[in-house]
């Protein structure tokens, strides 16, 4: 799984950066806002809605009996409380790992097939998982994130995610906090959000899944973490692994109170 970088989206940002008035203090932010107002990611919402209600898989059933924490088929507000502990799997699951479970248990898909296709190639029409994750999350737009740590396994996941966020590891001795622990950092045109502040982490967790301009597809939080691991030269992060869910639990809990607004728009 390798990603396309650069391309027309980067050129668009450069054009916008030189076209805005001189008095603008942050021309890149202006460019992002202009692009976000006509977000292509909206198209993935309709695709996800169709996939959710379509009878699919070897068993020919829809996902309407999938329980994301608020009861079978109840999507409003569900993503705001994820990750959470699910008794039927005896695991803490985020949205994507929960979708994998439902697609396997309800629809009869093979787990390895679902995971293999979960992250689409850049420039493609996107994957079913990306569309489903965006549709389900969009049903919580305008609602505040409210992740709890009431169950022991939720607390354990949170502590593991906190440890991973600050732990330096790998051949480059790198940690998440080295990019996201201070204000006003940037890699090329990409702002690095200060995620040890409440405002910073809320900005992140409230806007994924997001349309990635450089890839021309919607990306999810599982992809975002995968790509961060790749950039830090760490071992490949397995999709829907405990490591990914631990980091997501830590970040989502830290971002409690943020208002969901998807799809986001990223460079």
Secondary structure as UniProt FT lines:
FT   HELIX           8..19
FT   TURN            22..23
FT   HELIX           27..36
FT   TURN            37..38
FT   TURN            40..41
FT   HELIX           42..53
FT   TURN            57..60
FT   TURN            64..65
FT   TURN            76..78
FT   HELIX           79..81
FT   STRAND          84..86
FT   TURN            87..90
FT   STRAND          91..93
FT   HELIX           95..105
FT   TURN            106..107
FT   HELIX           111..116
FT   TURN            122..123
FT   HELIX           128..138
FT   TURN            139..142
FT   HELIX           152..166
FT   TURN            170..173
FT   HELIX           176..180
FT   STRAND          185..187
FT   TURN            188..189
FT   STRAND          190..192
FT   TURN            195..196
FT   HELIX           198..205
FT   STRAND          210..212
FT   TURN            213..216
FT   STRAND          217..219
FT   HELIX           221..231
FT   TURN            232..233
FT   TURN            239..240
FT   HELIX           242..254
FT   TURN            255..257
FT   STRAND          264..266
//
